[in-house]
Amino acid sequence: MIIYDQPSANPDPSAQVCDDEFRQLFIKFCSLVCILYHKKLNLANIFLLVLKEDRIKKLYMSICEFDSDYEALKCFLQYDNTLHKSKYIKKYLNSAKKRKK
């Protein structure tokens, strides 16, 4: 399992390399999703695709080298910490919560 930490004031060189590598892989994944859907998607819409479609989530986990769903989604949210405020994401999560009941 790979753990990507948020950049700190004085990280060690190996942490910087891991962070840079994750950022590059993440950007490549987002670009690939935009190409596949023939649209310019924002991060909130890409995150919704990752939540809704299992094949997109598997692609994301494969490209960014994650072992668990939790770690993959956590790093996605850490990349842009304003995603949880999106009304579309809240609406999807609330509807998924209602379907489980």
SVG drawing of the C-alpha trace seen along z (x, -y; Angstrom):
<svg xmlns="http://www.w3.org/2000/svg" viewBox="-34 -25 50 29">
<polyline fill="none" stroke="black" stroke-width="0.4" points="0.0,0.0 1.3,-3.4 0.6,-6.3 0.8,-9.8 1.3,-12.5 0.4,-16.1 3.5,-18.3 5.0,-19.6 7.4,-22.4 10.5,-20.2 9.7,-16.8 12.4,-14.3 13.4,-13.8 11.7,-10.4 8.4,-11.9 8.7,-14.7 9.3,-12.2 6.3,-10.1 4.1,-13.3 5.3,-14.4 4.7,-11.0 1.2,-10.8 0.4,-14.3 1.6,-13.3 -0.3,-10.0 -3.5,-11.8 -3.3,-14.4 -2.8,-11.7 -5.8,-9.8 -8.0,-12.9 -6.8,-13.7 -7.6,-10.1 -11.1,-10.3 -11.7,-13.6 -10.5,-12.0 -12.6,-8.9 -15.8,-10.9 -15.0,-13.5 -15.7,-16.3 -13.7,-18.7 -14.7,-17.5 -14.0,-19.2 -12.7,-17.3 -16.1,-17.0 -17.5,-15.3 -14.5,-13.0 -14.9,-12.1 -18.5,-11.3 -17.5,-9.0 -15.1,-7.2 -17.9,-6.7 -20.5,-5.7 -18.6,-3.5 -16.6,-0.5 -14.5,-0.3 -13.4,-4.0 -12.6,-3.4 -10.5,-0.3 -8.7,-2.3 -8.0,-5.1 -6.7,-2.6 -4.6,-0.9 -3.0,-4.0 -2.3,-5.6 -1.3,-2.3 -3.7,-2.0 -4.5,1.2 -7.7,0.1 -10.8,-1.9 -10.5,-3.9 -7.0,-5.0 -7.8,-5.9 -10.8,-8.0 -9.0,-9.6 -6.1,-10.7 -8.6,-12.0 -10.3,-14.2 -6.9,-15.3 -5.8,-16.5 -8.7,-19.0 -10.0,-19.5 -13.1,-21.5 -14.7,-18.5 -16.8,-17.5 -18.6,-20.9 -19.9,-20.1 -23.7,-19.9 -23.5,-17.2 -21.3,-15.0 -23.6,-15.6 -26.6,-14.8 -25.1,-11.5 -24.0,-10.5 -27.4,-11.3 -29.2,-9.3 -26.8,-6.4 -27.5,-6.5 -31.3,-6.4 -31.0,-3.4 -29.2,-1.4 -32.0,-1.9"/>
</svg>
